[in-house]
């Protein structure tokens, strides 16, 4: 795959930010994470949502005008106009047990030596567990699949149990125009 505008999404803990950064670094293009636009900067983080129109305006000002970039994270229900600017989409999946293990390891790293809100963590973990439940009303695999089904861009589906280097290699060797939806 050549340098372009790419959206990488999947469940929380599936490695979207990790792959997005690796791809952006490889191409020497900007990387943006949806959470950086979705949430207002607070301490502790992830407490107050930025209004959707502000999110989109900020994204349009900061990186969308560039010729190539990588956006990681989910923008379902608020960032469709940004995704329309993309040449391709990469959808990461991961076994739920491994995904939750990664989330717990990430959180331990984030809060090392710091106080944290145990109730907020429990709420987040409960939300993250819901992803694979087809009846879950929040961000879920079913919602992502339905959203992906509406996109016109080619979609590369990858199991993010692979090492980061292998995932990056899969994306770089992909030829979206020739392969279409995978």
Buried (B, 14 or more C-beta within 10 A) or exposed (E): BEBBBBBBBBBBBBBBBBBBBBBBEBBEBBBBBBBBBBBBEEEEEEEEEBEBEEBBEBBEEBBBEEEBBBBBBBBBEBBEEBBEBBBBBBBBBBEBEEBBEBBBEBBEEEBEEEEEEEEEBEEBBEEBBBBBEEEBEEBBBBBBEEBBEEBEBBBBEBEBBBEEEEBBEBBEEBEBEEEEBE
